[in-house]
Amino acid sequence: MDINKTIVAIATGPGEYGVAILRVSGPLTLITLNAFVQRSHKKEDWQARTLYHGHFHDATGEVVDEIMAVYFPGPHSFTGEDCGEIHCHGGRIIQRRILDVLIQGGLHLAPPGEFTRRAFLNGRIDLSQAEAVVDLIHARSESSRRLAVAQLDGGIFRLVTALRHQVAETLALIEAYVDFPEDEIDPAQEGQIAATATFLQQEFTRLISSYEQGRIVRDGASLLILGRPNVGKSSLMNLLVGEERSIVSALPGTTRDTIEESIVLSGLPFRIIDSAGIRDSDDLVETLGVQRAFAKLAQADLVLLVYDASVGFTPADEEILRRCTQNPLLLIANKIDLPCPSNPPLSGLPQLSISCRDHAGIDLLPDKIQEILAPDLATEMAEGALICDLRHKEALLQAREALVSFERLMQNGSPLELAACELRAVLTALGEITGETTNDDILDRIFSRFCIGK
């Protein structure tokens, strides 16, 4: 990538609409605006962040469209360099024509994520904020939007920077004793180093453990509905989706395959999967449906095991339960609108009683699901300390591993040079989160997720 090139791209999505925006960034921005934009009132030089009315014309002087244009001089722009925007009518032909004129005029078509990548390389944002841009674009729920906004606001950057500062101070103290080997570490300072290492390890562990909740907020969780035939699985699916997505019938074996749908519950995104009724059958298609239902267990973040409360928890239900021991599980007793036996409920498992017929208890289900999958979500979101990217988690795991090695070396009285190397490894791992120590291959992979124009 050559940041000396001036780039251009259509920033709005494909289609036809009232207004489209083309973005320009690089050293030729102002020259390009002067060459192709004829302002209606050209009485002064371009003023920063002022929207001008005018016309866009090609190299021959032919008017292409009536437009609005704005100039953002660097470094006070999104990319940190001179930028411009051309707001034209949103027809495909108009957008394409303006883009072709600008490219023929010496600009280069920007690849996906190029504008945000330049913002990162020019120090306008750190790498975690750059990742938050694409997370915000792809947010699937209100919670995922809030999480992306918090990260874009620098929440992770500030947190990681504070941790790196403590590591750097400890490293400076260790290296001072390396430079003067005749001095022994003061007991008070040795205690301070140990206390800092303990605190850092606790922070790393806390952040790593927050990843599962962060992943659910950003990417969503998979909910698998299991149960015997006619216990109300498809009725529950339809209630959660809000439409007749699954066929409901009194005839056992109606659902033969898994049915999947995306939903949002309490601001969190979910992928809900309705499955075939679990029972022994001579019907080949029904048997394959049961096999597919159990195959989905490996992908399920939570199993909603539905049983008929009017019948009670049967041996067949117990057999299904035994197949789900490796998954988080919520027992759902359906049909409480009917007379139910007084046998005591199973202990030790989260449970909810509902009626799909009269909707009793359904409103409690979203909170029950969140209680199981993301019990600390509200606190973690409020503190802005939620890790949602696997790359961040892996970097923190590397940092914690190096920190544990550092503590072990210090406790064993090993040479301080070795201990200092482990602290440098901690700094390197943390720097991968903010982009201070990230290689080009990782950057290419991150920015390839972006759309063109962003």
C-alpha positions in Angstrom: 0.0 0.0 0.0 1.3 3.4 -1.0 -0.1 6.1 1.3 1.3 8.8 -1.1 -1.4 7.8 -3.6 -4.7 9.7 -3.5 -7.6 7.2 -3.3 -11.2 7.4 -4.1 -14.2 5.1 -3.6 -18.0 5.2 -3.4 -18.8 5.3 0.3 -22.5 4.5 0.1 -23.9 1.0 -0.6 -24.8 -0.3 -4.0 -28.3 0.6 -5.3 -30.2 3.7 -6.3 -31.3 6.3 -3.7 -31.5 10.1 -3.3 -27.8 10.9 -2.5 -24.6 9.0 -2.9 -21.2 9.9 -1.5 -17.7 9.5 -3.0 -14.8 9.9 -0.7 -11.3 11.1 -1.6 -8.2 11.0 0.5 -4.6 11.9 -0.1 -2.3 14.7 -1.3 -4.2 15.4 -4.5 -7.5 15.9 -2.8 -7.7 19.7 -3.1 -6.3 19.7 -6.6 -8.9 17.2 -7.6 -11.8 19.2 -6.1 -10.6 22.3 -7.9 -10.2 20.5 -11.2 -13.6 18.8 -11.3 -15.9 20.7 -9.0 -17.3 24.1 -10.2 -18.7 25.8 -7.1 -21.7 28.0 -7.5 -20.2 30.8 -5.5 -16.4 30.7 -6.0 -15.5 33.8 -4.0 -12.8 32.3 -1.8 -10.6 29.3 -1.3 -12.1 26.1 0.0 -13.0 26.5 3.7 -12.6 23.4 5.9 -15.7 21.4 6.7 -17.9 23.7 4.6 -20.5 22.1 2.3 -20.4 23.8 -1.1 -23.1 23.6 -3.8 -21.9 23.2 -7.4 -21.5 21.0 -10.4 -19.2 18.1 -11.2 -17.8 18.2 -14.7 -15.4 15.9 -16.6 -12.1 16.7 -18.2 -13.9 18.2 -21.3 -16.0 20.5 -19.2 -19.2 18.5 -19.6 -21.4 18.6 -16.6 -22.0 15.2 -15.0 -24.2 16.1 -12.1 -25.3 18.8 -9.7 -23.5 18.1 -6.4 -22.5 19.2 -3.0 -18.8 19.0 -2.0 -16.8 19.3 1.2 -13.1 19.5 2.0 -11.4 18.2 5.2 -7.8 19.3 5.4 -5.4 17.0 7.3 -4.5 16.1 10.0 -8.0 17.0 11.2 -9.8 14.4 9.0 -10.9 10.8 9.4 -7.7 9.5 7.7 -5.4 12.1 9.1 -4.6 13.4 5.6 -6.4 15.7 3.2 -9.9 14.3 2.4 -12.9 15.3 0.4 -16.4 14.2 -0.2 -18.6 14.6 -3.3 -22.4 14.2 -2.7 -24.1 13.4 -5.9 -27.5 12.0 -6.9 -27.7 8.3 -6.1 -28.1 6.8 -9.6 -25.7 4.0 -10.5 -24.7 5.6 -13.8 -24.0 9.0 -12.1 -21.9 7.4 -9.4 -19.9 5.3 -11.9 -19.3 8.2 -14.2 -17.9 10.5 -11.4 -15.7 7.6 -10.2 -14.4 7.0 -13.7 -13.6 10.7 -14.2 -11.7 10.8 -10.9 -9.7 7.7 -11.7 -8.9 8.9 -15.2 -7.7 12.1 -13.5 -5.0 10.3 -11.5 -6.8 8.9 -8.4 -6.6 5.3 -7.4 -9.6 3.1 -6.5 -9.4 2.3 -2.8 -9.5 -1.3 -1.8 -11.8 -2.4 1.1 -10.9 -0.7 4.4 -8.3 1.6 2.9 -9.7 4.8 4.5 -9.8 3.3 8.0 -6.3 1.7 7.4 -4.9 5.1 6.6 -6.5 6.5 9.8 -4.7 3.8 11.7 -1.4 4.2 10.0 -1.6 8.0 10.5 -2.2 7.6 14.2 -5.8 8.9 14.1 -7.1 5.7 15.7 -5.5 2.5 17.2 -6.1 -1.0 15.7 -8.9 -1.8 18.2 -10.8 1.3 17.2 -10.3 0.4 13.5 -11.8 -3.0 14.2 -14.7 -1.3 16.0 -15.6 0.5 12.8 -16.4 -2.7 11.0 -18.1 -4.1 14.1 -20.3 -1.0 14.2 -21.2 -1.4 10.5 -22.1 -5.1 11.0 -23.8 -4.7 14.4 -26.8 -7.1 14.6 -28.4 -5.7 17.8 -28.6 -2.7 20.1 -26.1 -4.4 22.5 -23.6 -5.1 19.7 -23.9 -1.5 18.6 -23.2 -0.2 22.1 -20.2 -2.5 22.4 -18.8 -1.3 19.1 -19.3 2.4 20.1 -17.5 1.9 23.4 -14.6 0.3 21.6 -14.6 3.0 18.9 -14.5 5.5 21.7 -11.2 4.0 22.8 -12.4 1.8 25.7 -10.1 -1.1 24.9 -7.2 1.2 23.9 -7.3 3.0 27.3 -7.5 -0.2 29.2 -4.6 -1.9 27.3 -2.5 1.3 27.4 -2.9 1.4 31.2 -1.8 -2.2 31.5 1.1 -1.7 29.2 2.2 1.3 31.3 2.4 -0.9 34.4 4.3 -3.5 32.6 6.7 -0.9 31.1 7.4 0.6 34.6 8.1 -2.9 36.0 10.4 -3.6 33.1 12.3 -0.3 33.6 12.8 -1.2 37.2 14.1 -4.7 36.3 16.4 -3.3 33.6 17.9 -0.8 36.1 19.1 -3.7 38.2 20.4 -5.5 35.0 22.5 -2.4 34.2 23.9 -2.4 37.8 24.4 -6.1 38.7 26.3 -5.3 41.8 23.1 -3.9 43.4 20.5 -6.3 44.8 16.8 -5.7 44.5 15.4 -3.8 47.4 12.9 -6.0 49.3 10.2 -3.2 49.1 10.7 -3.0 45.4 10.6 -6.8 45.1 7.3 -6.8 46.9 6.0 -4.0 44.5 7.0 -6.1 41.5 5.3 -9.2 42.8 2.1 -7.2 43.6 2.1 -5.6 40.1 2.5 -9.0 38.5 -0.4 -10.5 40.6 -2.6 -7.6 39.6 -1.8 -7.8 35.9 -2.4 -11.5 35.9 -5.8 -11.0 37.5 -6.7 -8.3 34.9 -5.6 -10.5 32.1 -7.7 -13.4 33.4 -10.7 -11.2 33.9 -10.5 -9.9 30.4 -10.0 -13.3 28.9 -13.0 -14.7 30.8 -15.2 -11.8 29.4 -14.6 -13.0 25.8 -17.5 -15.5 25.7 -20.0 -12.8 26.8 -18.4 -10.3 24.3 -18.6 -12.9 21.5 -22.3 -13.4 22.2 -22.9 -9.6 22.1 -21.1 -9.1 18.9 -21.7 -12.3 16.9 -24.7 -13.8 18.7 -25.4 -17.2 20.3 -26.9 -20.4 19.0 -30.0 -21.6 20.7 -31.0 -25.2 19.9 -34.5 -26.3 20.7 -34.7 -30.1 21.6 -37.4 -32.4 22.9 -39.8 -35.2 22.1 -42.4 -34.8 19.4 -45.4 -32.7 20.3 -44.0 -31.0 23.3 -44.2 -27.5 21.7 -40.8 -26.9 20.1 -42.1 -25.5 16.9 -44.7 -23.4 18.8 -41.9 -21.9 20.9 -39.8 -21.3 17.8 -42.7 -19.4 16.2 -43.4 -17.3 19.3 -39.7 -16.3 19.5 -39.4 -15.5 15.8 -42.8 -13.7 15.8 -44.2 -15.5 12.8 -45.2 -19.0 11.6 -41.7 -20.2 10.8 -42.2 -23.8 11.8 -45.3 -26.0 10.9 -47.3 -26.8 14.1 -49.4 -30.0 14.0 -50.7 -32.5 16.5 -49.2 -35.2 14.2 -45.9 -36.5 15.6 -42.9 -36.1 13.3 -44.1 -33.0 11.5 -40.7 -31.3 11.8 -38.3 -33.5 9.8 -35.2 -31.2 9.6 -33.6 -28.3 11.5 -35.1 -24.9 10.8 -32.9 -21.8 11.6 -33.8 -18.2 12.1 -32.0 -15.1 13.4 -33.7 -13.2 16.3 -32.9 -10.5 18.8 -33.9 -11.1 22.5 -33.3 -8.4 25.1 -31.0 -6.6 22.7 -28.8 -9.6 22.1 -28.6 -11.4 18.7 -29.3 -15.2 18.5 -29.5 -17.9 16.0 -32.4 -20.1 17.0 -32.7 -23.7 15.7 -35.8 -25.8 15.7 -35.2 -29.5 15.4 -37.0 -32.7 14.7 -38.8 -34.4 17.6 -36.5 -36.9 19.3 -37.9 -40.4 19.2 -37.2 -43.8 17.8 -38.8 -44.2 14.3 -38.8 -46.5 11.4 -39.2 -43.5 9.0 -35.8 -42.9 7.4 -36.4 -39.2 6.8 -37.5 -38.7 10.5 -34.5 -40.7 11.7 -32.1 -38.5 9.7 -33.8 -35.4 11.2 -33.1 -36.7 14.7 -29.5 -37.3 13.8 -29.2 -33.8 12.4 -30.8 -32.4 15.6 -28.1 -34.1 17.8 -25.4 -33.0 15.3 -26.3 -29.4 16.1 -25.3 -29.9 19.7 -21.7 -29.2 18.8 -22.6 -25.7 17.6 -25.2 -24.8 20.3 -24.3 -22.2 22.9 -27.5 -23.1 24.8 -29.9 -26.0 24.6 -33.6 -25.3 25.2 -34.8 -28.7 26.3 -38.6 -28.6 26.1 -40.9 -31.2 27.7 -44.6 -31.6 28.2 -45.5 -30.4 31.7 -48.9 -32.0 31.5 -47.2 -35.4 31.2 -44.1 -34.8 33.4 -40.4 -35.4 32.8 -40.4 -38.9 31.1 -37.6 -41.5 30.7 -37.5 -40.3 27.0 -36.8 -36.8 28.2 -34.1 -38.1 30.6 -32.4 -39.8 27.6 -32.4 -36.6 25.7 -31.0 -34.8 28.7 -28.1 -37.3 29.0 -27.1 -36.5 25.4 -26.8 -32.8 26.3 -24.4 -33.0 29.3 -21.7 -31.0 27.5 -23.9 -28.0 26.7 -25.4 -25.2 28.8 -29.0 -26.1 29.2 -32.4 -24.6 30.1 -35.2 -26.9 30.9 -38.6 -25.6 29.6 -41.8 -27.1 30.9 -44.4 -26.3 28.3 -48.2 -26.7 28.5 -48.7 -25.4 32.0 -52.1 -24.3 30.9 -53.1 -28.0 31.2 -53.5 -30.0 34.4 -50.0 -31.0 35.5 -48.7 -33.8 37.8 -47.3 -32.7 41.1 -44.0 -34.6 40.7 -41.1 -32.3 41.9 -39.0 -30.7 39.3 -35.4 -31.7 38.6 -32.9 -30.0 40.8 -29.6 -28.3 39.9 -30.7 -27.2 36.4 -32.1 -23.8 35.3 -35.8 -24.2 34.5 -38.7 -22.2 33.2 -42.4 -23.0 33.0 -44.3 -21.6 30.1 -47.4 -22.1 28.0 -47.0 -21.6 24.3 -50.8 -21.6 23.9 -51.6 -18.6 26.2 -48.0 -17.2 26.2 -47.6 -17.5 30.0 -43.9 -17.2 31.1 -42.6 -16.4 27.6 -41.7 -12.9 28.6 -39.3 -14.4 31.2 -37.4 -16.4 28.7 -35.0 -13.7 27.3 -33.8 -12.7 30.8 -33.4 -16.4 31.7 -31.2 -17.0 28.6 -29.1 -14.0 29.4 -28.8 -15.1 33.0 -27.2 -18.4 31.8 -25.1 -17.1 28.9 -24.1 -13.6 29.9 -24.7 -13.2 33.7 -22.3 -10.2 34.1 -23.1 -8.5 30.8 -24.6 -5.3 32.3 -21.6 -4.8 34.6 -19.0 -5.6 32.0 -20.7 -3.3 29.4 -20.9 -0.4 32.0 -17.2 -0.8 32.7 -16.3 -0.9 29.0 -14.1 -4.0 29.7 -15.6 -6.6 27.4 -13.4 -8.5 25.0 -15.3 -9.6 21.9 -12.6 -10.3 19.3 -10.8 -13.6 19.3 -7.6 -11.8 18.2 -7.7 -9.8 21.4 -8.3 -12.9 23.5 -5.3 -14.7 22.0 -3.1 -11.7 22.6 -4.1 -11.6 26.2 -3.5 -15.3 26.6 0.0 -14.8 25.3 0.5 -11.9 27.6 -0.7 -13.9 30.6 1.6 -16.9 29.7 4.6 -14.6 29.5 3.7 -13.0 32.8 3.4 -16.4 34.5 6.8 -17.2 33.2 8.2 -13.9 34.5 6.8 -14.6 38.0 8.3 -18.1 38.0 11.7 -16.8 37.0 11.6 -14.1 39.7 10.5 -16.6 42.4 13.3 -19.0 41.4 16.0 -16.4 41.5 16.8 -16.7 37.8 18.9 -14.1 36.0 17.1 -10.8 35.7 17.9 -10.7 32.0 15.6 -13.7 31.4 12.8 -12.1 33.5 13.1 -8.9 31.5 12.7 -10.9 28.2 9.3 -12.2 29.5 8.1 -8.7 30.3 9.1 -7.6 26.8 7.0 -10.5 25.5 4.0 -9.2 27.6 4.4 -5.7 26.0 4.6 -7.2 22.5 1.4 -9.3 23.1 -0.5 -6.3 24.4 0.8 -4.1 21.6 -0.8 -6.5 19.1 -4.2 -5.4 20.4 -3.7 -1.7 19.8 -1.6 -2.3 16.7 1.8 -1.1 18.0 3.4 -4.5 17.3 1.1 -6.0 14.6 2.6 -7.3 11.4 1.3 -6.5 7.9 -0.3 -9.9 7.4 -2.6 -9.4 10.4 -3.4 -5.9 9.2 -4.3 -7.2 5.7 -6.6 -9.8 7.3 -8.3 -7.3 9.6 -9.0 -4.7 6.9 -10.1 -7.2 4.3 -13.3 -7.5 6.4 -14.2 -3.9 5.6 -16.4 -2.7 2.7 -15.1 -0.5 -0.1 -15.4 3.2 0.8 -14.7 2.6 4.5 
